[in-house]
Amino acid sequence: MKKLFLLGLLLAGFSSAQAQHVASCCSRPAATEVFAMLATNPEFVSGHDAPLPYEYQGAGQEIEFKTPDGSSGRGFEIKSATPSTKYLLVFQEWWGLNDYIKKEAATYAAEMPGVNVLALDLYDGKVATTADEASQLMQAVKTERAQAIIKGAIAYAGPKAQLATIGWCFGGGWSLQAALLGSKQTTGCVMYYGMPEKDVARLKTLRTDVLGIFADQDKHISPAVVAQFKKDMAAAGKKLTVYSYAADHAFANPSNPKFNKEFAAQAHAKSLAYLRGRFKLKS
């Protein structure tokens, strides 16, 4: 009888472990994790040539702030010349918080007086200079750590801060995630060819509309992915404005050989107008 009881316990334990394994295998990965999986795709990796040399020498400073996981986060901040509770959170491409992202942050700071611009470092101080390095860094990002960095930045901005987000590629997806994490403090979100959130229940918690900039020739954040995003946002009852260009992924990055100056300028103008409207800036 004792042997039968022990055997029953073993079988129950095995069944429980199997059920947990199935649940783990079959649970849908987060949108950011789906995008990180692209780093294992040779076509995706080879489609990103190394950034051209560039050194940013403008305004701004490196900062650190506390994160809720007991660590600290990093960022590059350009403060408004006058005290302001308006913050634009900028999210890096898969290369990391390099000088090109600092330049983008500086551009928006100059074009939007009265707004603090904070570019977040989701790689914790690491920057890639080759596609292989970027692939490794992007795969190494843990969702919980990235969320902690974003939450730390939101706390740094303060409970009365009005937040908008913008990001490209890897950062495009995180721009949307930050908008979700910002909850009622979020007033705007711009995402350039980033992986959309696929969970309609999560999208329902958005407190802002979204401006999406995409590329028709992008094989990974493809027109089909964008079409599904439109359906999901509609199902969530949220407004999504999409502009798609006859270009390839990362067309707005001046360090990319596939950079399209005309389309990048058009997309930037739309992003700027959107952000200025959400911050209610005077003309």
C-alpha positions as CSV (number, residue, x, y, z in Angstrom):
1,M,0.0,0.0,0.0
2,K,2.9,2.3,0.9
3,K,4.6,1.6,-2.4
4,L,1.3,2.4,-4.3
5,F,1.0,5.7,-2.4
6,L,4.6,6.7,-3.3
7,L,4.1,5.8,-6.9
8,G,1.0,7.9,-7.0
9,L,2.9,10.9,-5.7
10,L,5.6,10.4,-8.3
11,L,3.0,10.3,-11.1
12,A,1.3,13.3,-9.8
13,G,4.6,15.2,-9.7
14,F,5.4,14.1,-13.2
15,S,2.0,15.2,-14.5
16,S,2.4,18.6,-12.8
17,A,5.8,19.1,-14.3
18,Q,4.5,18.1,-17.8
19,A,1.6,20.6,-17.4
20,Q,4.0,23.4,-16.4
21,H,6.3,22.6,-19.4
22,V,3.4,22.6,-21.8
23,A,2.2,25.9,-20.4
24,S,5.7,27.4,-20.7
25,C,6.2,26.2,-24.2
26,C,2.8,27.2,-25.4
27,S,2.5,30.6,-23.7
28,R,2.8,33.5,-26.1
29,P,6.0,35.5,-25.8
30,A,5.9,39.2,-25.2
31,A,6.1,41.5,-28.3
32,T,9.6,42.6,-27.3
33,E,10.7,39.0,-27.0
34,V,9.3,38.3,-30.5
35,F,11.4,41.1,-31.9
36,A,14.5,40.0,-30.0
37,M,14.1,36.6,-31.7
38,L,14.8,38.3,-35.0
39,A,18.4,38.7,-33.8
40,T,18.8,35.0,-34.5
41,N,17.7,35.5,-38.1
42,P,20.7,35.8,-40.4
43,E,18.8,37.8,-43.0
44,F,17.7,40.3,-40.3
45,V,21.2,40.6,-38.9
46,S,22.9,40.9,-42.3
47,G,20.4,43.7,-43.2
48,H,22.0,46.0,-40.6
49,D,25.3,47.4,-41.8
50,A,27.5,48.8,-39.1
51,P,26.9,52.5,-38.3
52,L,29.1,55.0,-39.9
53,P,31.5,56.8,-37.5
54,Y,30.0,59.7,-35.8
55,E,30.7,61.6,-32.6
56,Y,28.1,63.7,-30.9
57,Q,29.4,66.9,-29.3
58,G,26.3,68.9,-28.4
59,A,24.3,69.6,-25.3
60,G,23.1,67.1,-22.7
61,Q,24.6,64.9,-20.0
62,E,24.7,61.3,-18.9
63,I,22.5,60.6,-15.9
64,E,21.7,57.7,-13.5
65,F,18.5,57.1,-11.7
66,K,17.1,54.4,-9.3
67,T,15.2,51.5,-10.7
68,P,12.6,49.4,-8.8
69,D,14.7,46.3,-9.1
70,G,17.2,47.7,-6.6
71,S,19.7,48.7,-9.3
72,S,20.1,51.9,-11.3
73,G,19.4,53.0,-14.9
74,R,21.3,55.1,-17.3
75,G,20.2,57.8,-19.7
76,F,21.2,60.8,-21.7
77,E,19.2,63.9,-20.8
78,I,18.8,67.3,-22.3
79,K,16.9,69.5,-19.9
80,S,14.5,72.2,-20.9
81,A,15.9,75.7,-20.5
82,T,12.9,76.5,-18.4
83,P,11.5,74.3,-15.6
84,S,9.1,71.8,-17.2
85,T,7.2,68.6,-16.4
86,K,7.0,67.6,-20.0
87,Y,9.3,64.6,-20.9
88,L,10.0,62.9,-24.2
89,L,11.4,59.4,-23.6
90,V,13.6,58.3,-26.5
91,F,14.4,54.7,-27.2
92,Q,17.5,53.4,-29.0
93,E,17.8,51.2,-32.1
94,W,19.4,47.8,-31.6
95,W,22.8,49.4,-31.6
96,G,22.3,50.9,-28.2
97,L,22.4,54.4,-26.9
98,N,25.0,55.6,-29.3
99,D,25.9,59.1,-30.5
100,Y,23.3,58.9,-33.3
101,I,20.5,58.5,-30.7
102,K,22.0,61.4,-28.7
103,K,21.8,63.5,-31.8
104,E,18.2,62.6,-32.4
105,A,17.4,63.5,-28.8
106,A,19.1,66.8,-29.3
107,T,17.2,67.5,-32.5
108,Y,13.8,67.0,-30.7
109,A,15.0,69.1,-27.7
110,A,15.9,72.0,-30.1
111,E,12.6,71.6,-31.9
112,M,10.4,71.4,-28.8
113,P,11.5,74.1,-26.3
114,G,9.9,73.5,-22.9
115,V,10.3,69.7,-23.2
116,N,12.9,67.6,-21.3
117,V,14.3,64.9,-23.6
118,L,15.6,61.7,-22.0
119,A,17.1,58.9,-24.1
120,L,17.1,55.6,-22.1
121,D,19.9,53.0,-22.2
122,L,18.3,49.6,-22.3
123,Y,21.7,47.9,-22.7
124,D,23.0,49.1,-19.3
125,G,26.1,50.9,-20.7
126,K,26.9,48.7,-23.7
127,V,26.9,49.9,-27.3
128,A,27.3,47.8,-30.4
129,T,29.4,48.7,-33.4
130,T,28.8,45.5,-35.5
131,A,25.6,43.6,-36.3
132,D,26.9,40.6,-34.5
133,E,27.4,42.6,-31.3
134,A,24.0,44.2,-31.7
135,S,22.4,40.8,-32.1
136,Q,24.0,39.5,-28.9
137,L,23.0,42.6,-26.9
138,M,19.4,42.7,-28.1
139,Q,19.0,39.0,-27.3
140,A,20.4,39.6,-23.8
141,V,17.8,42.2,-22.9
142,K,15.5,40.8,-20.2
143,T,11.9,42.2,-20.3
144,E,11.8,42.6,-16.5
145,R,15.0,44.6,-16.5
146,A,14.0,46.9,-19.4
147,Q,10.7,47.5,-17.7
148,A,12.5,48.4,-14.5
149,I,14.6,50.9,-16.4
150,I,11.5,52.5,-17.9
151,K,9.7,52.6,-14.6
152,G,12.8,54.2,-13.0
153,A,12.8,56.9,-15.7
154,I,9.1,57.6,-15.2
155,A,9.7,57.9,-11.4
156,Y,12.7,60.2,-12.2
157,A,10.4,62.4,-14.3
158,G,8.0,62.6,-11.4
159,P,4.3,61.8,-10.7
160,K,3.2,65.0,-12.3
161,A,5.2,64.5,-15.5
162,Q,3.5,64.5,-18.9
163,L,5.2,61.8,-20.9
164,A,5.5,61.0,-24.6
165,T,7.7,58.3,-26.2
166,I,9.5,57.7,-29.4
167,G,11.8,54.9,-30.6
168,W,13.2,53.2,-33.7
169,C,13.6,49.5,-34.6
170,F,14.2,47.7,-31.2
171,G,13.2,51.0,-29.6
172,G,10.1,51.3,-31.6
173,G,8.6,48.4,-29.8
174,W,9.8,49.7,-26.5
175,S,8.3,53.1,-27.2
176,L,4.9,51.4,-27.2
177,Q,5.7,49.4,-24.1
178,A,6.8,52.5,-22.3
179,A,3.5,54.2,-23.3
180,L,1.7,51.3,-21.7
181,L,3.8,51.5,-18.5
182,G,3.3,55.3,-18.3
183,S,-0.4,54.7,-17.9
184,K,-2.3,58.0,-17.3
185,Q,0.9,60.1,-17.5
186,T,1.3,59.1,-21.2
187,T,0.2,61.7,-23.7
188,G,1.7,60.4,-26.9
189,C,3.6,57.5,-28.5
190,V,5.6,57.4,-31.8
191,M,7.0,54.1,-32.9
192,Y,9.2,53.6,-36.0
193,Y,9.2,50.1,-37.5
194,G,9.0,48.4,-34.1
195,M,7.2,45.2,-33.1
196,P,3.7,46.0,-32.1
197,E,2.0,44.7,-28.9
198,K,-0.2,41.8,-29.9
199,D,-2.2,41.4,-26.7
200,V,-5.4,43.2,-27.2
201,A,-6.1,43.2,-23.5
202,R,-2.9,45.1,-22.9
203,L,-3.6,47.5,-25.7
204,K,-6.9,48.3,-24.0
205,T,-4.9,49.8,-21.1
206,L,-3.3,52.4,-23.4
207,R,-4.1,56.0,-22.3
208,T,-3.0,57.6,-25.6
209,D,-3.2,57.2,-29.3
210,V,-0.2,56.0,-31.3
211,L,1.6,57.2,-34.4
212,G,3.2,54.4,-36.3
213,I,5.9,54.9,-39.0
214,F,6.6,51.8,-41.1
215,A,8.3,50.6,-44.2
216,D,6.5,48.7,-47.0
217,Q,9.7,46.8,-47.9
218,D,10.4,45.7,-44.3
219,K,10.4,41.8,-44.4
220,H,10.1,41.5,-40.6
221,I,7.9,44.3,-39.4
222,S,6.0,43.6,-42.6
223,P,2.8,45.1,-44.0
224,A,1.1,42.0,-42.7
225,V,2.3,42.8,-39.2
226,V,1.2,46.4,-39.5
227,A,-2.2,45.3,-40.8
228,Q,-2.7,43.0,-37.7
229,F,-1.6,45.9,-35.5
230,K,-4.4,48.0,-37.0
231,K,-6.9,45.3,-36.3
232,D,-5.7,44.8,-32.7
233,M,-5.8,48.6,-32.0
234,A,-9.3,48.8,-33.4
235,A,-10.4,45.8,-31.3
236,A,-8.9,47.6,-28.3
237,G,-10.8,50.8,-29.1
238,K,-7.6,52.8,-29.5
239,K,-6.6,55.3,-32.2
240,L,-3.7,54.4,-34.5
241,T,-2.4,56.6,-37.2
242,V,0.0,54.8,-39.7
243,Y,2.3,56.2,-42.3
244,S,4.0,53.6,-44.5
245,Y,6.8,54.5,-46.9
246,A,8.2,52.7,-50.0
247,A,11.4,51.9,-48.1
248,D,13.2,49.3,-46.1
249,H,13.6,48.8,-42.4
250,A,15.7,51.5,-40.7
251,F,15.1,53.9,-43.6
252,A,15.2,56.9,-41.1
253,N,18.6,56.1,-39.7
254,P,21.3,58.3,-41.4
255,S,24.0,55.8,-40.5
256,N,22.2,53.1,-42.5
257,P,23.1,52.6,-46.2
258,K,19.4,52.2,-46.8
259,F,18.7,55.6,-45.4
260,N,16.1,57.5,-47.4
261,K,16.6,61.2,-46.8
262,E,13.3,62.3,-48.3
263,F,11.2,59.8,-46.5
264,A,13.1,60.3,-43.2
265,A,12.4,64.0,-43.4
266,Q,8.7,63.5,-44.1
267,A,8.4,61.0,-41.2
268,H,10.3,63.3,-38.9
269,A,8.0,66.2,-39.7
270,K,4.9,64.1,-39.0
271,S,6.4,62.8,-35.7
272,L,7.3,66.4,-34.6
273,A,3.9,67.7,-35.4
274,Y,2.3,64.9,-33.5
275,L,4.5,65.4,-30.5
276,R,4.1,69.1,-30.4
277,G,0.3,68.6,-30.5
278,R,0.3,66.1,-27.7
279,F,2.5,68.4,-25.5
280,K,0.3,71.3,-26.5
281,L,3.3,73.4,-27.4
282,K,2.8,76.9,-28.8
283,S,3.7,77.5,-32.5
